[in-house]
């Protein structure tokens, strides 16, 4: 995630324990703070306690990185991955 710079489009994928107290609300709160970046979200339960969420994003790479890092720092989040492409090529 170190070289995510410039105008980008891509996805942030998250796997988290949806039974972690308050985590879903916290993730939603974080997303609300970054609404200009978010195009759409898709959430799917993958097991009894785990959820996969895919968030389509577009914007400044450093903001996308900060957004993903805030989610990653939450207790109960297992993985966060960013996949983006530069738009200014």
Order of alpha helices (4+ residues) and beta strands (2+ residues): beta-alpha-beta-beta-alpha-beta
